[in-house]
Amino acid sequence: MLQKTGEKYLKEGVLPHMWCSGCGIGVMLGALLRSFEELGYAKNEVVVVTGIGCTGKADDYLVTNALHTTHGRALAFATGIKAVRPELKIVALMGDGDSVTIGGNHFIHAARRNIDVTAIVNNNFNYGMTGGQASGTTPGGKLSSTTLYGNPEDDFDISALACTAGANYVARTTIAHGWEMQQLIKEALTKKGFSLVEVLSPCPTNYGKRNKMGEPLDMLRWLRKNCVPSDAYAKLGEAEKEGSFIIGKLCERDKPDFNTRYAEIQEKAMSV
């Protein structure tokens, strides 16, 4: 049996990609495209929606349907597409700036509506493309181009936010957990309702260098060391949890999605 590569969804002649050496966006995109192939998705039944930023460049490489939108608005456009064309499989690829900093309000309401969209957020802890400014996920005390002596703010927990807001499926993984990432993405794609896969992928060019995390390989080792599967994380004491990240499937429920509930409302309206 031939291994699924996902290359059928890539434009010819687009490699090598534009992302920095050690960036995890290519790892995430590869896992997504292999998931498409393993699930048997046709190119014309998928719509990949992106915004602005490093992750937003991902649609440049694809031969699926794609929509490149404005900063922070990827989920708003994705919601509109799914509402009008519910038979399509909608994926919103975003960075932490697009998803929960500039796009925070759209993120909350997409999860609350439980719209049948899969959101994949590449969390690199800063605005990587525009100079490494602090974003809503830059950890407290860490350095960025706009917090030269440490970030005075606490960071968003993207996964906890999605689960609390009402998403049907929430998972977190890292670029150092490639096989696990692909399995979680496949689960998210096939789960009805709003699904989130948060991918921890520290920016090597800005965040990593400013915070003295070493070379990209050192950053992968850091992720491996500090990320704990959900079952093991629950057994840690509070002191042990400090500085650790919980990974794996974090939240799953089976609420009706937006399109199902909207169809019920339409039926009621037509019967009056």
C-alpha positions as CSV (number, residue, x, y, z in Angstrom):
1,M,0.0,0.0,0.0
2,L,1.5,3.3,-1.0
3,Q,1.9,5.9,1.7
4,K,-0.4,8.9,1.4
5,T,1.6,12.1,0.8
6,G,-1.0,14.7,0.1
7,E,0.9,16.0,-2.9
8,K,-2.2,15.7,-5.1
9,Y,-3.5,18.8,-3.4
10,L,-0.4,20.9,-4.0
11,K,0.2,23.1,-7.1
12,E,3.0,22.0,-9.3
13,G,6.3,23.8,-9.0
14,V,5.6,25.7,-5.8
15,L,8.3,24.0,-3.6
16,P,10.4,25.0,-1.8
17,H,7.9,27.0,0.2
18,M,8.4,30.5,1.5
19,W,8.4,29.8,5.3
20,C,11.6,30.2,7.4
21,S,13.9,27.3,8.1
22,G,12.5,25.5,11.2
23,C,9.0,26.9,10.8
24,G,6.3,24.4,11.6
25,I,3.6,25.7,9.2
26,G,4.8,23.2,6.5
27,V,4.6,20.4,9.0
28,M,1.0,21.3,9.8
29,L,0.1,21.8,6.2
30,G,1.6,18.4,5.3
31,A,-0.5,16.7,8.0
32,L,-3.6,18.4,6.7
33,L,-3.1,17.4,3.1
34,R,-2.3,13.8,4.1
35,S,-5.5,13.8,6.1
36,F,-7.5,15.0,3.1
37,E,-6.0,12.1,1.0
38,E,-6.6,9.4,3.7
39,L,-10.2,10.6,4.0
40,G,-10.7,10.5,0.3
41,Y,-11.6,14.1,-0.1
42,A,-12.0,15.4,-3.7
43,K,-10.2,18.7,-4.4
44,N,-13.5,20.4,-5.4
45,E,-15.3,19.5,-2.2
46,V,-12.8,21.2,0.1
47,V,-12.6,25.0,0.7
48,V,-9.5,26.2,2.6
49,V,-10.0,29.7,4.0
50,T,-7.0,31.7,5.2
51,G,-6.4,35.2,6.5
52,I,-3.2,37.3,6.7
53,G,0.2,36.4,8.0
54,C,2.6,33.5,7.8
55,T,-0.1,30.8,8.1
56,G,-2.3,32.8,5.7
57,K,0.1,32.1,2.9
58,A,-0.8,28.4,3.0
59,D,-3.6,28.7,0.4
60,D,-1.0,29.8,-2.2
61,Y,0.2,26.2,-2.5
62,L,-3.1,24.4,-2.9
63,V,-5.3,23.2,-5.8
64,T,-8.4,22.8,-3.6
65,N,-10.9,25.6,-3.5
66,A,-9.3,28.4,-1.5
67,L,-10.3,31.8,-0.2
68,H,-7.7,34.3,1.0
69,T,-9.4,36.8,3.2
70,T,-8.6,39.8,5.4
71,H,-6.8,39.8,8.7
72,G,-8.8,38.2,11.5
73,R,-11.8,37.4,9.3
74,A,-11.1,33.9,8.1
75,L,-13.8,32.4,10.3
76,A,-16.3,35.0,9.3
77,F,-15.9,34.0,5.6
78,A,-15.8,30.3,6.5
79,T,-19.1,30.7,8.4
80,G,-20.7,32.3,5.3
81,I,-19.5,29.6,3.0
82,K,-20.7,26.8,5.2
83,A,-24.1,28.4,5.8
84,V,-24.8,28.7,2.0
85,R,-23.0,25.5,0.8
86,P,-23.3,23.0,3.7
87,E,-22.2,20.1,1.6
88,L,-18.7,21.5,1.3
89,K,-15.9,20.7,3.7
90,I,-14.6,24.0,5.2
91,V,-11.2,24.4,6.8
92,A,-10.0,27.7,8.2
93,L,-6.2,27.9,8.5
94,M,-5.1,30.7,10.9
95,G,-2.2,31.9,13.0
96,D,-2.7,33.1,16.6
97,G,-3.0,36.7,15.4
98,D,-5.7,35.8,12.8
99,S,-7.7,33.5,15.1
100,V,-7.8,35.0,18.7
101,T,-6.0,38.4,18.6
102,I,-7.4,40.4,15.7
103,G,-10.0,37.6,15.0
104,G,-11.0,36.9,18.6
105,N,-14.6,37.8,18.4
106,H,-15.2,35.8,15.3
107,F,-13.5,32.8,16.9
108,I,-15.7,32.9,20.0
109,H,-18.9,33.2,18.0
110,A,-17.9,30.5,15.4
111,A,-17.5,28.1,18.4
112,R,-20.7,29.3,20.0
113,R,-22.7,28.8,16.8
114,N,-21.1,25.4,16.4
115,I,-20.8,26.0,12.7
116,D,-19.5,22.8,10.9
117,V,-16.0,24.3,10.2
118,T,-12.6,22.8,11.1
119,A,-10.3,25.5,12.5
120,I,-6.5,24.7,12.5
121,V,-4.6,27.4,14.4
122,N,-0.8,27.5,14.1
123,N,0.1,29.1,17.4
124,N,3.7,30.5,17.0
125,F,3.3,32.9,20.0
126,N,3.8,36.2,18.1
127,Y,3.0,38.1,14.9
128,G,5.7,36.3,12.9
129,M,5.4,37.9,9.5
130,T,5.4,41.5,10.5
131,G,8.3,41.6,12.9
132,G,7.6,39.5,15.9
133,Q,5.2,41.7,17.8
134,A,3.3,40.3,20.8
135,S,0.0,38.6,20.1
136,G,-2.8,37.3,22.3
137,T,-0.9,34.1,22.8
138,T,2.6,35.5,23.7
139,P,3.2,34.0,27.2
140,G,3.4,36.4,30.1
141,G,7.0,37.6,30.7
142,K,8.3,36.6,27.3
143,L,10.0,38.9,24.8
144,S,8.8,40.2,21.5
145,S,9.5,43.2,19.3
146,T,6.8,45.2,21.2
147,T,7.6,43.7,24.7
148,L,11.4,44.1,24.8
149,Y,11.6,43.6,28.6
150,G,8.8,41.0,28.9
151,N,5.1,40.7,28.1
152,P,3.0,42.2,31.0
153,E,-0.1,40.4,29.8
154,D,-1.3,36.9,30.3
155,D,-1.8,34.8,27.1
156,F,-5.0,33.3,25.8
157,D,-5.5,29.6,26.1
158,I,-6.9,29.0,22.6
159,S,-8.2,25.5,23.3
160,A,-9.8,26.3,26.6
161,L,-11.5,29.3,25.0
162,A,-13.0,27.2,22.2
163,C,-14.2,24.5,24.5
164,T,-15.8,27.0,26.9
165,A,-17.4,28.9,24.0
166,G,-19.2,25.7,22.8
167,A,-17.0,23.9,20.2
168,N,-17.9,20.2,19.6
169,Y,-14.2,19.1,19.3
170,V,-11.0,20.7,20.7
171,A,-7.5,19.3,20.5
172,R,-4.0,20.6,21.0
173,T,-0.8,19.2,19.5
174,T,2.7,20.4,18.4
175,I,4.9,20.2,15.4
176,A,7.1,17.8,17.3
177,H,4.1,15.3,17.4
178,G,3.6,14.8,13.6
179,W,1.8,11.5,13.6
180,E,-0.5,12.5,16.6
181,M,-1.2,15.8,14.8
182,Q,-2.4,14.0,11.7
183,Q,-4.7,11.8,13.7
184,L,-6.3,14.7,15.6
185,I,-6.8,16.6,12.3
186,K,-8.6,13.6,10.8
187,E,-10.8,13.4,13.8
188,A,-11.6,17.2,13.7
189,L,-12.4,17.0,9.9
190,T,-14.9,14.3,10.4
191,K,-16.5,15.7,13.6
192,K,-19.9,17.5,13.0
193,G,-19.9,21.0,14.4
194,F,-17.1,23.5,15.1
195,S,-13.7,21.7,15.5
196,L,-10.4,23.2,16.6
197,V,-6.9,21.8,16.4
198,E,-4.4,24.1,18.0
199,V,-0.8,23.4,16.8
200,L,2.0,24.7,19.1
201,S,4.7,25.9,16.7
202,P,7.0,28.6,18.2
203,C,8.3,31.0,15.6
204,P,12.1,30.3,15.2
205,T,12.9,33.6,13.5
206,N,11.4,36.0,16.0
207,Y,10.0,34.4,19.2
208,G,12.7,31.6,19.5
209,K,15.7,33.9,19.0
210,R,14.4,36.7,21.3
211,N,13.7,34.2,24.0
212,K,17.0,32.3,23.6
213,M,15.4,29.0,22.7
214,G,18.3,27.9,20.5
215,E,18.0,26.4,17.0
216,P,14.8,24.8,15.6
217,L,15.9,21.4,16.7
218,D,16.3,22.7,20.3
219,M,12.8,24.1,20.1
220,L,11.4,20.7,19.0
221,R,13.1,19.2,22.0
222,W,11.6,21.9,24.2
223,L,8.1,21.0,22.9
224,R,8.7,17.3,23.5
225,K,9.9,18.0,27.0
226,N,7.2,20.4,28.1
227,C,4.1,18.9,26.4
228,V,2.2,16.3,28.4
229,P,-0.7,14.1,27.1
230,S,-4.0,14.9,28.7
231,D,-4.3,11.7,30.7
232,A,-0.8,12.2,32.3
233,Y,-1.4,16.0,32.7
234,A,-4.4,15.3,35.0
235,K,-2.1,13.5,37.4
236,L,0.4,16.3,37.8
237,G,0.5,18.6,40.8
238,E,0.1,22.3,40.4
239,A,3.8,23.0,40.6
240,E,4.5,20.3,37.9
241,K,1.9,21.9,35.6
242,E,3.7,25.2,35.7
243,G,5.4,25.7,32.3
244,S,3.9,22.5,30.8
245,F,1.3,22.3,28.0
246,I,-1.5,19.8,27.9
247,I,-1.8,18.1,24.5
248,G,-4.3,15.6,22.9
249,K,-8.0,15.6,22.7
250,L,-9.3,18.1,25.3
251,C,-13.0,18.4,24.6
252,E,-15.6,16.5,22.7
253,R,-19.4,16.8,22.6
254,D,-22.3,16.1,20.2
255,K,-24.4,19.2,20.1
256,P,-26.3,19.8,16.8
257,D,-24.4,22.0,14.4
258,F,-25.6,25.4,13.2
259,N,-26.9,24.1,9.8
260,T,-28.9,21.3,11.4
261,R,-30.6,23.8,13.9
262,Y,-31.1,26.3,11.2
263,A,-32.9,23.7,9.0
264,E,-35.2,23.0,11.9
265,I,-36.1,26.7,12.3
266,Q,-36.7,26.9,8.5
267,E,-39.1,24.0,8.7
268,K,-41.0,25.6,11.6
269,A,-41.3,28.8,9.7
270,M,-42.6,27.1,6.5
271,S,-45.3,25.3,8.5
272,V,-46.8,28.5,9.9
